[in-house]
């Protein structure tokens, strides 16, 4: 290992191909590469041996340029690689031994660039065309170049300006082999290839660069690639850069300026946008030594890197050129292009025959031009050409099969739908249509077969069959779902209304009637769906499953409706109580006149409501007998039992203190005993007001109809008023005065509406009468003065009086109703009666 001016170098691989692992380890320690992580770059240079060429003018050797690879590296990176000495001004005959290029770099040297960040390692490779190793033995040059491409981020290719376009210049044959083997040996990594054109002539770089890039692209396109990388562009593996430098000997200052400019591009080369900014697969610096050793080991053991013999090489190149030419001609063929464009949208008639003919013509043209080349190479390239052509036409063929498949599938769907709409059985229609349209696809497929292709097209037919089967299955599911939904809707319509009506009018025969209704409608639905399922060719198990599902659905409808009605049982109980309590046997509204037995009416209405509660308490579609009604009646309606339950001195079990009914499973329970007890308590609380109103109405009616004084008062009047009565009989004038006073009082009574005024209380009535009394007296006097009667009992002659009379009657009626509804002045007897009803 050498060290000078801060630049470290080591002989990485000697001329015999021995890897200097010890020297590399020391080198890594010296440059502290292990601390760099991923922040480092590797640069390699390859090119012809001893790039310094003699330039002859007459017989004088004017200069031997010091323009080799090592010279470029030393000036560019500040390294100290060995350079070839220059000889000037000597006679050509004396320097004949030096006219030939000699090797200056043996094996591969590695050094660290001085003053460039991040850490940059440079590898100087042995020349590729030196005479020291012999013309045929170029294995080491190929191995070293492959090694450089495998481990480097940037590869400099040193080449002469006047070598551009030459077959052997710029290592083109070597690059072709290296590209192919690199893809097979290593995972893809992004490498920058920088072609350094030396001794640039007057030809502008803009003219040289396209030619060089075209040569590189041709090499890449000609390299056989693995299946996974066939369509991979060169840019996936390499970034290609081209720079040009002036002659070192003739324009040294310009050369150094150009090198200094180029050097700046290597600063931060791995940063985004740098020369190696998009590299991939970077090995951490700590593993660089092991990675390099393993790569070199793999390369040394690979025997496929030898270049083919000259004859085989020529045959390879020429046959490949012919194949590429024929491929291009085929790709531009007008008939093929028209077919390719047409098949994208619609199937093409005669597709297989037309395309087979074009392919046969193309392959026969290749055979005619390549007949004199090596047979093995010619056959291999013909096979490659045929594969490329088939790869080109395969998408069109797949499109053709896709159109056949989709068209056949659409035709099948239409025919299948028509057959079903025509009333044909489902299974028969499915089998018939499937057979017909698979045969139609087979006919179209035979027309699309390409003779040269040995493709397995059974997948397209299998895909069509799967699509047909999937469509049949989806239609089958849809039809069965539609059929089932139709019968379920019929069951809903047939059961919901009647079941609800039966539960609303709950009696002892409610659940037997619901069971009979359920059986009748279920049998009808099962019979109907069984007939409909006969066309589906179903197995017995599947059919029974659908029928059982329909039966369960019907039962579920009844249960759901029963639970819905049970949720509003309190409303139903109050409605039934209201109907029976407020209406008589003729369904006429009941008028409480005082003759009705409110106790009996209340008990009857409550018994009917309790009956409804007992019917709603459980789901009874079985023939089992239960004692729910008896339990509820004894616990809620029996007054004696209630008195016992309320007596704290007597302890007994409450039959409703449970969350389930005896012999009734929880799945059939709609209302638990505890819920029944709570509902009954709430029911009584909410209906108690109606009973109280009825009692109050009876009492008010009695008060309004009893205008006579008590009997003792009548007797007292007769006894105490006998003298006054006899006085009236002796003096008839008194009778007239009394009659006139009676008429006046009657008129004032009617005009002042005294009964109506006192309806709202004594004090409000007196205040109102005090404001109306004087105007009413004045009105009566005015009428008497005019000779009119102050009042009349005939409503037809006195409309105002009639109106007041009806208003009075209406007010009296309202007063009775108000007194009945308030219940605040009920007598003691009424209160006791109401208390007795509460106990009921």
MIZA-453288 format. One record per residue (C-alpha): residue in three letters; z, x, y. Coordinates in steps of 0.02 Angstrom, whole numbers, plus 50000, padded with zeros to 5 digits. Layout:
// residues N
alaZXY;...
***
This chain:
// residues 840
unk500005000050000;unk499515006550172;unk500335003650339;unk499585008350507;unk499755001250682;unk500744986450616;unk499384981750491;unk499864981250308;unk498554982450170;unk498534983649980;unk497254985749842;unk497404968349766;unk496134970149624;unk495404986949575;unk493614990349525;unk494004986949342;unk494654969549380;unk496494973649357;unk497634963049463;unk498924973249559;unk500374961149545;unk501674974349590;unk500734979449745;unk500534961149798;unk502394957949780;unk502794973049890;unk501464967550014;unk502204949950026;unk503934956950056;unk503304968750192;unk502374955250288;unk503764942550252;unk502504929950188;unk503834920350091;unk504604914450254;unk503004906450317;unk503034890650211;unk501324882650236;unk501014891250402;unk499824904850346;unk497954907050321;unk496874917350204;unk495194924350261;unk493924932950146;unk492294941850180;unk490844944450061;unk489104950950083;unk487854964350031;unk488484981749989;unk488484994350131;unk487724982550256;unk487264997350367;unk485374999650341;unk484305014150390;unk482935010650514;unk481375021350491;unk480215026150629;unk478865038550571;unk479865050550461;unk481425051150566;unk483025041850523;unk483605036250694;unk485265028250641;unk486325022550498;unk487255007650576;unk489095006150547;unk488924987450525;unk489664984450353;unk490954971250305;unk492414982950327;unk491804987850500;unk491724969550550;unk493474966150482;unk494214981350568;unk493494976450736;unk493844957850714;unk495604958050640;unk496244975550679;unk496304980650495;unk496044998150425;unk494814995450283;unk493725010450234;unk492065011750328;unk490445021150290;unk490105036150402;unk488555036350510;unk487205049350506;unk486075051850651;unk484615063150697;unk484285070450522;unk482585072450443;unk482185058750324;unk481765070550180;unk483465078550192;unk484325061850187;unk483385053550043;unk484965052449939;unk485765042450079;unk484355030150099;unk485115019749961;unk486615008749990;unk488215015349915;unk489815005849878;unk491225008949999;unk492404994849946;unk492974994749764;unk493724978449701;unk494664967749825;unk495774973949966;unk497014963150060;unk497794966050231;unk498744956550363;unk497864953650528;unk498694962150675;unk499234951150820;unk498554934550754;unk499674919350732;unk500024911150616;unk500124924550482;unk498334927950427;unk497864937750270;unk496144945850254;unk495284950250090;unk493834962750089;unk492754959749935;unk491664972149846;unk489844970549894;unk488724959249793;unk487164970049770;unk487784987849747;unk486864999249629;unk488445007149560;unk488804992749441;unk486984990449388;unk485714976949419;unk486144965749271;unk488024967449269;unk488594956949418;unk490054948049333;unk491374956049443;unk490464951649603;unk490364933349546;unk492174933249491;unk492784940749654;unk491754928449756;unk492424913949654;unk494184920649677;unk493914921649865;unk493304903649874;unk494774897849769;unk496154905649873;unk495404906950047;unk495424894750191;unk494004903850279;unk492614914050198;unk491534925450305;unk489814928950233;unk489084944750310;unk487174943950313;unk485714951550402;unk484714941550526;unk483044946350446;unk483724940850273;unk483814922550322;unk482644912550210;unk482604925750072;unk483104920149898;unk484334934349866;unk485014935350043;unk486694928250091;unk487214927649908;unk486294911149881;unk486134912249689;unk487934917749679;unk488514903249791;unk487594890949680;unk488524896649525;unk490174898049618;unk490034880249685;unk489764873149512;unk491144882949425;unk492384880249567;unk492264861349549;unk492574863049363;unk494014875149374;unk494994869949528;unk495504854349618;unk494494851949779;unk495124861949928;unk494354862350100;unk493634879650140;unk492724885150296;unk491154895450263;unk490724906050415;unk489034914550403;unk489044929850516;unk487244934550561;unk487194953250599;unk485974962550712;unk485364946450790;unk483554947650850;unk482734938850993;unk482584923150889;unk483824910650962;unk485314905850856;unk484804887650881;unk483254891150776;unk484114901550643;unk485594890050610;unk484604874650548;unk483654885450423;unk485254893050357;unk486134876050345;unk484644868750254;unk484714882750126;unk486564879750099;unk486314860950078;unk484924863949952;unk486064875049851;unk487414861749853;unk486234847649806;unk485524857649661;unk487214861249583;unk487604849649435;unk489234840849469;unk490524831649363;unk490374812749357;unk491794810249479;unk491004821949608;unk489164817649595;unk489104808849762;unk490284820949848;unk489504829050002;unk489634847450041;unk490774843350187;unk492094837150063;unk492354855150004;unk491714866150145;unk491544867050333;unk490024877550375;unk490054888250533;unk488674900050592;unk488924914250718;unk487804928750769;unk488254946450823;unk487204959550909;unk486874976750835;unk488404987950835;unk487375003850863;unk486144997550992;unk487284985651091;unk489034991451054;unk489834984051210;unk489004967151184;unk489504967951001;unk491324970851045;unk491324956851173;unk490614944751043;unk491884950450914;unk493304948051039;unk492684930351074;unk492574926850887;unk494334933850862;unk495044920550979;unk494454906850860;unk495604913650724;unk497164910650828;unk498054894850764;unk496624892350642;unk497604880050535;unk498084868650679;unk497144852050695;unk495444855950766;unk495534874250712;unk494344883150595;unk495394877650444;unk496244862750524;unk495744850550385;unk496114861650235;unk496884853850079;unk497864859449927;unk498804873450016;unk499994883349906;unk501684887049986;unk501834905350039;unk503234908649915;unk502074904049771;unk500534913149834;unk500764928349721;unk500944918149561;unk499524906449611;unk498334921049646;unk498754929349479;unk498454913249381;unk496804909749470;unk496174927349434;unk496724925549253;unk495724909549233;unk494204917349316;unk494284932949205;unk494354922349046;unk492874911449096;unk491254917649017;unk490104904649094;unk489974913749258;unk488524925149205;unk486914921349294;unk485524915049180;unk484104926349132;unk482684927949256;unk481514917049156;unk482784903449133;unk483264904849316;unk481484902749374;unk481234888149256;unk482844880449317;unk482394882049499;unk480594876349481;unk480944861849363;unk482324856249477;unk481144856749626;unk479854846549530;unk481184834049475;unk481824832349654;unk480064829749716;unk479714816149589;unk481374808149626;unk480954807549811;unk479234800349774;unk480004786849665;unk481324782749796;unk479944780449925;unk478824770349809;unk478284754749902;unk478324743349751;unk480054749249703;unk480714747249879;unk480044729549887;unk480854725349721;unk482494733349773;unk482534723349935;unk482014707049852;unk483284708149711;unk484714708949834;unk484504690649876;unk483544682649731;unk483044686649552;unk481344695049533;unk480144688749401;unk479564702349280;unk480874714449350;unk481094724449189;unk479244726949150;unk478774731849327;unk480194744249346;unk479894751849173;unk478084754949219;unk478554764049380;unk479834774649288;unk478584779249152;unk477324784849283;unk478614795549373;unk479204804149213;unk477414807349155;unk477024815649321;unk478514827149297;unk477964831349119;unk476234835949180;unk476864848149312;unk478294855949211;unk477364858149046;unk477234877249057;unk479074880849094;unk480454884448970;unk480604869848851;unk482494868748850;unk482614869349039;unk481164857349058;unk481964844648940;unk483664846349021;unk482944843849195;unk481894829149132;unk483464821349063;unk484364824349228;unk482884816649321;unk482904801549207;unk484784799449230;unk484604800849420;unk483204788049420;unk484204776249312;unk485714778549424;unk484604774249571;unk483934758249491;unk485554753049406;unk486264743949560;unk484654733849572;unk484754729949386;unk486554724749406;unk486064713649553;unk484714705949444;unk485974702249306;unk487194695849437;unk485894683449502;unk485504677949325;unk487344675649286;unk487784666449448;unk486224655649439;unk486544651049258;unk488364647249297;unk487904635749443;unk486604626749336;unk487914624649199;unk489164617249321;unk487904604549385;unk487334599549212;unk489124598449148;unk489634587349294;unk488134575949269;unk488534574249084;unk490334569549121;unk489814557049255;unk488584549349132;unk490054545249018;unk489764558648887;unk491314564848797;unk492124580248873;unk492074591248718;unk490304586248670;unk489674589448847;unk490544606448854;unk489804612548689;unk488044606348725;unk487944613348901;unk488684630048849;unk487404632748712;unk485934627748821;unk486364638848969;unk486854654048867;unk485134653048788;unk484384651748963;unk485314667449016;unk484694676948863;unk482894672848911;unk483134679149088;unk484034694649027;unk482604699348911;unk481434698949061;unk482584710949157;unk482784724349021;unk482234742149072;unk481434751648928;unk482114768748977;unk483904762648994;unk485084760948850;unk486384751248946;unk487604739748863;unk487204723348948;unk488284712948833;unk489654713648966;unk488594702849082;unk488394689648946;unk490234690748901;unk490674688849086;unk489574673349095;unk490394666248940;unk492114669449012;unk491604661249176;unk490934646049082;unk492504644848977;unk493574646749133;unk492614632849221;unk492764621549069;unk494624625049063;unk494844621649248;unk493854605349238;unk494824600549082;unk496474603649170;unk495864594249325;unk495244579549223;unk496844578449121;unk497874580049280;unk496824566649364;unk496974555549211;unk498844558049199;unk499074555349386;unk498074539249375;unk499184531949239;unk500744538249326;unk500194529349484;unk499934513449383;unk501674515249310;unk502394517849483;unk501544502149546;unk502044492049393;unk503864497649387;unk504534501649560;unk504384484449638;unk504984474049489;unk506414485949448;unk506994485649628;unk506914466749632;unk507874465249468;unk509224477149529;unk509374468149697;unk509724451849605;unk510824460149475;unk511474448849336;unk512014451249156;unk510184450649102;unk509574463749228;unk509544479049114;unk508804469848963;unk507444463349079;unk507134481049147;unk507064488048970;unk505814474848917;unk504764478249073;unk504824497149041;unk504294495148859;unk502864483648903;unk502164494549042;unk502424510748945;unk501514504148792;unk500084498448901;unk499944515448988;unk500074525148824;unk498724514648745;unk497584517048894;unk497804535948906;unk497604537848717;unk495884530048727;unk495424541148874;unk496004556948781;unk494904553548631;unk493424561948717;unk494364578348744;unk494464582648559;unk496294587448575;unk497444592448434;unk498814580348389;unk500194591348458;unk499404592548632;unk499014573948634;unk500784569348582;unk501454580748718;unk500464571448852;unk500984554448784;unk502794559848776;unk502674566448953;unk502004549549012;unk503414540248925;unk504694551649003;unk503864549149172;unk504014530249157;unk505834531849110;unk506074543849255;unk505304531349376;unk506544518049321;unk508004530149329;unk507494536549501;unk507334518749566;unk509024514349490;unk509844529349573;unk509004524749737;unk509684507049728;unk511384513749675;unk511404524149832;unk511284508349937;unk512394497449828;unk513644494549969;unk512264487050077;unk511704475949933;unk513484470249899;unk513744465550082;unk512064456450085;unk512514446549929;unk514234442449998;unk513494437050163;unk512224425650079;unk513494417149966;unk514874416150097;unk513824410550246;unk512644398650155;unk512964383250050;unk512204378949881;unk510624372749971;unk510434389750060;unk510834381250225;unk511974390250351;unk513764384950321;unk514704375950463;unk516584378250455;unk517244360450486;unk518944362950407;unk518514354450244;unk517884370250156;unk518954380050033;unk518774397450108;unk519824405249970;unk518684398949832;unk517104403249929;unk517734420949963;unk518204423649782;unk516504417649722;unk515564428949844;unk516634443949801;unk516444440849614;unk514544440749635;unk514624457049734;unk515744464749601;unk514484459249470;unk513124468649564;unk514244484149572;unk514554483549384;unk512684482049349;unk512304496849461;unk513684507849391;unk512714514549240;unk510944516849175;unk510784504949026;unk509134506048934;unk509974507948765;unk510734494048663;unk512484500848681;unk513824488848745;unk515044494548879;unk516584487048965;unk516194492249143;unk516154474349209;unk517814470049126;unk518624485949191;unk518044482849368;unk518544464449364;unk520274467949298;unk520564482449417;unk519824475049575;unk519834455949563;unk521414452049461;unk522764448349592;unk524184449749469;unk523634466949411;unk523414472349591;unk525194466949629;unk525814477049481;unk524824492349538;unk525584490749713;unk527344489449648;unk528014507049658;unk529404503149536;unk528144500449397;unk527104515249340;unk525484511649249;unk523804520249226;unk522364515849343;unk520764512249241;unk519704517949389;unk520594534649412;unk519224543849320;unk517554552249355;unk516684544749203;unk516554528649106;unk517114526748928;unk515664528448803;unk514454531748948;unk513784549748961;unk513704557749132;unk511794558049127;unk511774539049124;unk513134536749255;unk512504530649422;unk514174526649506;unk515804534149441;unk517414523849429;unk518164532949577;unk516614529349679;unk516704510949627;unk518494509949686;unk518064518149852;unk516534507049875;unk517554491249839;unk518874496349964;unk517544499250095;unk516654483050048;unk518244472850070;unk518614481350235;unk516874477650304;unk516834459350242;unk518614454950296;unk518014451450472;unk516834437850411;unk518254429150320;unk519374430150472;unk517994422850580;unk517794408350459;unk519644404450465;unk519644405450654;unk518134393950662;unk519004381050556;unk520544381250668;unk519504380150826;unk518544365550755;unk520154356350719;unk520794359250897;unk519164353650978;unk519074337250880;unk520904331850903;unk520924323151080;unk522274310051043;unk524104313651084;unk525364314150945;unk525934297250872;unk527654298550949;unk526854300651121;unk525824284851094;unk527394274951045;unk528324281651197;unk526904276551312;unk526884258951241;unk528774256751254;unk529044265151422;unk527454258151503;unk527654240051451;unk528284234251622;unk526854243051713;unk525604235351592;unk526304217851625;unk526224221051812;unk524374224951798;unk524074209051702;unk524984198451833;unk524004206751979;unk522134209751935;unk521894219152099;unk522864233552028;unk521614233951884;unk520184236252006;unk521104250152097;unk521494258951934;unk519684257251879;unk519074264452045;unk520294279052029;unk519674281751851;unk517884282351909;unk518314294652047;unk519264305951927;unk517854304951802;unk516574309551934;unk517644324251992;unk517864329551809;unk516004329951781;unk515504337351948;unk516834351051941;unk516524354451755;unk518394356451731;unk518294359451542;unk517004373051568;unk517994381451708;unk519574382451603;unk518624389651455;unk518964407351519;unk520804404451556;unk521964394351672;unk522044406251820;unk520154409351832;unk519884390651813;unk521084386051954;unk520314398952070;unk518574392452034;unk519064374152057;unk519934377952223;unk518294384152295;unk517284369452228;unk518524355052258;unk518244351552446;unk516304352752436;unk516314340852288;unk517424327952380;unk516304328952533;unk514754326352425;unk515524310852344;unk516024303652514;unk514274306752584;unk513474297652437;unk514704282952456;unk514294282152641;unk512444281352600;unk512754267052480;unk512354277352323;unk513394278352170;unk514284294652159;unk513894296451976;unk513054287551834;unk513254288451649;unk511404286251618;unk510584303351600;unk508874296051637;unk509434289851810;unk510414305451853;unk509554321251785;unk510844332451866;unk512224323551775;unk511244324751612;unk510994343251641;unk512834345451676;unk513254335451522;unk512184346251409;unk512844361951492;unk514594355351463;unk514204351751283;unk513424368751261;unk514894377051344;unk516094367551234;unk515114372951081;unk515114390951140;unk516974389451174;unk517254383950996;unk516204398150929;unk517074410651040;unk518774404450985;unk518214405450804;unk517554423150822;unk519034430150917;unk520384424050800;unk521714429850921;unk522584412650937;unk522594407950754;unk524144398250703;unk525414405050584;unk524664395250440;unk522984403450470;unk523744420650474;unk524604417550310;unk522964411450236;unk522054426850294;unk523394437950221;unk523234428950056;unk521324432050056;unk521594450550083;unk522604450949925;unk521154442949833;
***
